[in-house]
């Protein structure tokens, strides 16, 4: 009997499928093109699994911050970020949760997850983003996950997360709550991440029209 896997990071249960390298390459392409249905078909054709198992496997692959295949240089930058932010404790609350229903809903989202269990869906969109309502301490706790999502391409219905993260890193310019709230080691890690993002995701930055935002981010965070 074959038992399903449980992700040690996000807790998602998914079937234990092994994909060939050629299928994985096609899978990455169709997902970045926004075609999860085609991706499921690729998984099913390669492994002989059921439609339901293929969909579960794809669902986990798209949602978990730790499931995506990253480059060696990506992992080097992630290690710097983990070292700078990994010891940040999880706060009891992330937002001014008594202020209004929206603040409470975003606080509930962030308090119900951890930096390893949070999914891309939890992070919403530019118009509904729980991180916007969080204070610097709370964002520092989640920052390792935010960087991981920013280094992944846009997949499914959600936009590329780097667009949201760049907004958080530049909003209010010199009064940016993250620049003022992060310590020196954390600010340096943010700068290193931005340098890597600019060097390795130039096409994506251009496609999503955020070249100006990353230049603004460099101008601010180079003061680290």
ZIVEN-V874938 format. One record per pair of residues at least 24 apart in sequence whose ideal C-beta (glycine too) atoms are under 6 Angstrom apart, sorted by the first residue. I is the first residue (numbers start at 1). J is the second residue. Records with the same first field share a line. If there is no record, write none. Layout:
I = J ; J
This chain:
7 = 64
9 = 66 ; 116
10 = 64 ; 117
11 = 117
12 = 60
14 = 56 ; 57 ; 60
15 = 53 ; 56 ; 57
17 = 47 ; 49 ; 57
19 = 46
20 = 46
31 = 155
32 = 153
36 = 156
62 = 155 ; 156
63 = 119 ; 120
65 = 145 ; 148 ; 149
68 = 152
74 = 151
77 = 192 ; 193 ; 196
80 = 189 ; 192
81 = 144 ; 147 ; 189
82 = 144
84 = 185 ; 186 ; 189
85 = 140 ; 143 ; 144
88 = 140 ; 141
90 = 141
91 = 137 ; 138
94 = 134 ; 138
95 = 133 ; 134
103 = 133
106 = 130 ; 133
115 = 142 ; 144 ; 145
118 = 145
120 = 149 ; 158
126 = 164
129 = 164
131 = 168
136 = 177 ; 178 ; 181
147 = 193
160 = 208
163 = 208 ; 210
166 = 210 ; 213 ; 217
169 = 217
170 = 213 ; 216 ; 217
179 = 220
187 = 224
188 = 224
190 = 221
191 = 221 ; 224
194 = 221
